[in-house]
Amino acid sequence: MIETIEGLFQKDQFDAKDRNALESFLDQLDEGTVRAAERVEGQWKVNTWVKKGILAGFRMGVLADRSIDENFRFFDKDTFPLKSFQLSSGVRIVPGGSAVRRGSYVAEGVTCMPPMYINVGAYVDEGTMVDSHALVGSCAQIGKRVHLSAAAQIGGVLEPVGALPVIIEDEVLVGGNCGVYEGTIVRRGAVLAAGVILTRGTPVYDLTRETVLRGDDENPLEIPEGAVVVPGTRPVSSAYGKTQGLSLYTPMIVKYRDQKTEKSVQLEERLR
């Protein structure tokens, strides 16, 4: 499959055989047997060939009418229709305007609250809740029993193909209106308070361990296991900034999960 997809990525013109190969590839993405990134010996590794396959699928596709009726008009590439679910899928999709694109894996026990969106290449594991107005972007990897709260945005990363997608590990709580974007790994059990924004270039101040966490061109920003992150500010260091009383947004780790944190997180289980 890898060699086939690498070949598709190099092509500009496609035939019926190529279409069949793409269908097989998308089936495997749907089933979760291939994924855009996976953990190998404790480290997350991007599968560039998977992202190449998705990009080839967009080039291969033609615009198709996906309208429900004359009042609800939708148009998208024919290679990426909505994902097909059955009652036997075990996924709770509450009525009200949600959409899950084909080529994403959504495990049994996932809850989708309206309206939400899961894009192609995403992997959403068992028991996760994707709340209202939340986005799981292309190729994002979401672990087991994660709660993506209302309006949380998990960014998509298709290009460059070598870029690691956003990773949210098991049992993470992502608060409302959070944004987690390219070059970020949130380790198991971390809690992001409402309004936290994380990117590869965002410095995160760990007040408990008295250190600063940063990503760079070669390494992602990593939020440690069990960290509790809140939005904060730090003063601008320039003379002009000081005279104007300006501050910069800065996420801060204020503690690591404790018994009180566990009780607040356990309340989320009642919604599943």
C-alpha positions as CSV (number, residue, x, y, z in Angstrom):
1,M,0.0,0.0,0.0
2,I,2.8,2.4,0.8
3,E,4.4,2.1,-2.6
4,T,1.0,2.5,-4.3
5,I,0.3,5.7,-2.4
6,E,3.7,7.1,-3.0
7,G,3.1,6.5,-6.7
8,L,-0.3,8.2,-6.7
9,F,1.3,11.3,-5.0
10,Q,3.6,11.7,-8.0
11,K,0.9,11.5,-10.6
12,D,-1.0,14.4,-12.2
13,Q,-3.5,12.2,-14.2
14,F,-5.5,9.4,-12.7
15,D,-7.4,6.4,-14.0
16,A,-9.9,3.8,-12.7
17,K,-7.1,1.7,-11.2
18,D,-5.9,4.8,-9.2
19,R,-9.4,5.3,-8.0
20,N,-9.6,1.8,-6.7
21,A,-6.3,2.2,-4.9
22,L,-7.6,5.4,-3.2
23,E,-10.8,3.6,-2.2
24,S,-8.8,0.9,-0.5
25,F,-6.6,3.5,1.2
26,L,-9.6,5.4,2.5
27,D,-11.2,2.2,3.8
28,Q,-8.1,1.6,5.9
29,L,-8.2,5.1,7.3
30,D,-11.9,4.6,8.1
31,E,-11.1,1.4,9.9
32,G,-8.1,2.9,11.8
33,T,-5.7,0.3,10.4
34,V,-3.5,3.0,9.0
35,R,-3.2,6.5,10.5
36,A,-1.3,9.7,9.9
37,A,0.8,9.4,13.0
38,E,1.4,6.6,15.6
39,R,3.4,6.1,18.7
40,V,6.6,4.0,18.2
41,E,8.6,3.1,21.3
42,G,7.1,6.0,23.2
43,Q,7.7,8.6,20.5
44,W,5.1,9.9,18.0
45,K,6.1,9.4,14.4
46,V,4.4,11.0,11.4
47,N,3.5,8.6,8.5
48,T,4.2,10.9,5.6
49,W,2.8,8.5,3.1
50,V,-0.6,8.7,4.7
51,K,-0.7,12.4,4.3
52,K,0.5,12.0,0.7
53,G,-2.5,9.7,0.0
54,I,-5.0,12.2,1.3
55,L,-3.4,15.0,-0.8
56,A,-3.5,12.7,-3.8
57,G,-7.2,12.1,-3.1
58,F,-7.9,15.8,-3.2
59,R,-6.2,16.2,-6.6
60,M,-7.9,13.1,-7.9
61,G,-11.4,14.3,-6.9
62,V,-13.8,16.4,-8.8
63,L,-16.4,18.8,-7.4
64,A,-19.7,16.9,-6.7
65,D,-23.1,18.0,-5.6
66,R,-23.6,16.8,-2.0
67,S,-26.8,18.8,-1.4
68,I,-29.5,17.4,0.9
69,D,-32.2,19.3,-1.0
70,E,-32.7,22.6,-2.8
71,N,-32.5,24.5,0.5
72,F,-29.4,22.8,1.9
73,R,-26.7,23.0,-0.9
74,F,-23.3,21.5,-0.4
75,F,-20.5,20.9,-2.9
76,D,-17.2,19.0,-2.2
77,K,-14.7,16.7,-3.8
78,D,-16.3,13.4,-4.8
79,T,-13.4,11.5,-3.2
80,F,-14.3,12.7,0.3
81,P,-18.0,12.2,1.0
82,L,-19.3,12.1,4.6
83,K,-18.3,9.0,6.6
84,S,-20.9,6.3,6.7
85,F,-22.1,5.2,10.2
86,Q,-24.5,2.5,11.3
87,L,-26.1,1.9,14.6
88,S,-23.6,-1.0,15.0
89,S,-20.7,1.5,14.8
90,G,-21.5,2.4,18.4
91,V,-20.9,6.1,17.9
92,R,-23.3,8.5,19.4
93,I,-24.1,11.3,16.9
94,V,-26.6,13.7,18.4
95,P,-28.8,15.4,15.8
96,G,-28.0,18.9,14.8
97,G,-25.6,19.7,12.1
98,S,-22.5,17.7,12.8
99,A,-20.3,16.2,10.0
100,V,-17.6,13.6,9.9
101,R,-15.6,13.3,6.7
102,R,-14.7,9.9,5.1
103,G,-11.1,8.9,5.8
104,S,-11.3,9.6,9.5
105,Y,-11.4,6.9,12.3
106,V,-14.1,7.3,14.9
107,A,-14.0,4.6,17.5
108,E,-16.9,2.9,19.3
109,G,-18.1,4.9,22.3
110,V,-17.3,8.3,20.8
111,T,-19.9,11.0,21.4
112,C,-20.5,13.8,18.9
113,M,-22.5,16.8,20.1
114,P,-23.9,19.2,17.5
115,P,-22.6,21.0,15.6
116,M,-19.0,19.5,15.4
117,Y,-16.7,18.5,12.6
118,I,-14.1,15.7,12.2
119,N,-11.9,16.1,9.2
120,V,-10.1,13.5,6.9
121,G,-7.2,11.7,8.4
122,A,-8.2,12.3,12.0
123,Y,-8.1,9.5,14.5
124,V,-10.6,9.7,17.5
125,D,-10.3,6.9,20.0
126,E,-12.7,5.2,22.3
127,G,-14.9,7.0,24.8
128,T,-13.9,10.5,23.6
129,M,-16.5,13.4,23.6
130,V,-16.4,15.9,20.8
131,D,-18.5,18.7,22.1
132,S,-20.6,21.4,20.3
133,H,-18.7,23.7,17.9
134,A,-15.5,21.6,18.4
135,L,-13.2,20.8,15.5
136,V,-10.9,17.8,15.0
137,G,-8.7,18.9,12.1
138,S,-7.1,16.9,9.4
139,C,-4.8,14.1,10.7
140,A,-5.2,15.2,14.3
141,Q,-4.8,12.2,16.7
142,I,-7.1,12.1,19.7
143,G,-6.7,9.5,22.4
144,K,-9.1,7.5,24.6
145,R,-11.6,9.2,27.0
146,V,-10.6,12.7,25.8
147,H,-13.1,15.6,26.3
148,L,-12.9,18.3,23.7
149,S,-15.1,20.9,25.2
150,A,-17.4,23.4,23.4
151,A,-15.6,25.4,20.7
152,A,-12.3,23.6,21.2
153,Q,-10.2,23.8,18.0
154,I,-7.7,21.0,17.3
155,G,-5.8,22.2,14.3
156,G,-5.3,20.2,11.1
157,V,-1.9,19.5,9.5
158,L,-1.7,18.2,6.0
159,E,1.2,20.1,4.6
160,P,4.1,20.0,4.8
161,V,3.7,16.2,4.7
162,G,6.6,15.7,7.2
163,A,5.0,17.9,9.9
164,L,3.7,16.0,12.9
165,P,-0.1,16.4,13.4
166,V,-1.6,17.7,16.6
167,I,-1.5,14.9,19.2
168,I,-3.9,14.7,22.2
169,E,-3.2,11.7,24.3
170,D,-5.5,9.6,26.5
171,E,-7.7,11.2,29.2
172,V,-6.9,14.8,28.3
173,L,-9.5,17.5,29.1
174,V,-9.5,20.3,26.6
175,G,-11.5,23.2,27.9
176,G,-13.9,25.4,26.1
177,N,-12.5,27.8,23.4
178,C,-9.1,26.2,23.6
179,G,-6.9,26.1,20.4
180,V,-4.2,23.4,20.0
181,Y,-2.4,23.8,16.7
182,E,0.5,22.4,14.6
183,G,3.6,21.2,16.4
184,T,1.9,20.4,19.7
185,I,1.6,17.2,21.8
186,V,-0.6,17.2,24.9
187,R,0.5,14.2,27.0
188,R,-1.8,11.8,28.8
189,G,-4.1,13.2,31.5
190,A,-3.2,16.9,31.0
191,V,-5.9,19.5,31.6
192,L,-6.2,22.6,29.4
193,A,-8.3,25.3,31.1
194,A,-10.8,27.2,29.0
195,G,-9.2,29.6,26.6
196,V,-5.7,28.1,26.4
197,I,-4.0,28.5,23.1
198,L,-1.0,26.3,22.2
199,T,1.3,26.2,19.1
200,R,4.8,25.0,18.5
201,G,6.1,28.6,19.0
202,T,4.2,29.2,22.2
203,P,6.4,29.3,25.3
204,V,4.7,27.6,28.3
205,Y,5.8,28.6,31.8
206,D,5.8,25.7,34.3
207,L,5.4,27.4,37.6
208,T,5.7,24.1,39.5
209,R,8.9,23.0,38.0
210,E,10.2,26.5,37.3
211,T,11.1,25.9,33.7
212,V,9.9,27.1,30.3
213,L,8.6,24.6,27.7
214,R,9.2,25.4,24.0
215,G,9.0,23.7,20.6
216,D,11.4,24.5,17.8
217,D,11.8,23.6,14.1
218,E,12.8,20.1,14.9
219,N,10.7,19.3,18.0
220,P,7.1,19.8,19.0
221,L,5.9,21.7,22.0
222,E,5.0,19.0,24.6
223,I,2.7,19.5,27.5
224,P,3.7,17.1,30.2
225,E,1.5,14.3,31.5
226,G,-1.0,15.4,34.1
227,A,-0.1,19.1,33.7
228,V,-2.9,21.7,34.4
229,V,-2.5,24.6,32.0
230,V,-4.3,27.9,32.4
231,P,-4.1,31.1,30.3
232,G,-2.0,33.9,31.7
233,T,0.1,36.9,30.8
234,R,3.7,38.2,31.1
235,P,4.9,41.8,30.8
236,V,6.4,43.0,27.5
237,S,10.1,43.5,28.0
238,S,10.7,46.5,25.7
239,A,10.8,50.0,27.1
240,Y,7.8,51.1,25.0
241,G,5.9,48.0,26.1
242,K,6.6,48.7,29.8
243,T,5.6,52.4,29.5
244,Q,2.3,51.3,27.9
245,G,1.7,48.6,30.5
246,L,1.4,45.9,27.8
247,S,1.4,42.2,28.4
248,L,1.7,39.1,26.2
249,Y,-0.6,36.0,26.4
250,T,1.2,33.2,28.0
251,P,-0.1,29.7,29.0
252,M,1.1,28.5,32.4
253,I,1.3,25.2,34.2
254,V,0.0,26.0,37.6
255,K,0.0,22.4,39.0
256,Y,-0.2,18.7,38.1
257,R,-3.4,16.7,38.5
258,D,-4.4,16.0,42.1
259,Q,-7.4,14.6,43.9
260,K,-9.4,17.8,43.4
261,T,-8.7,17.8,39.7
262,E,-9.7,14.2,39.4
263,K,-13.2,14.9,41.0
264,S,-13.9,17.7,38.5
265,V,-12.8,15.6,35.6
266,Q,-15.0,12.6,36.8
267,L,-18.1,14.8,36.5
268,E,-17.6,14.7,32.7
269,E,-18.2,10.9,32.7
270,R,-21.9,11.4,33.5
271,L,-22.4,13.0,30.1
272,R,-21.2,10.0,28.1
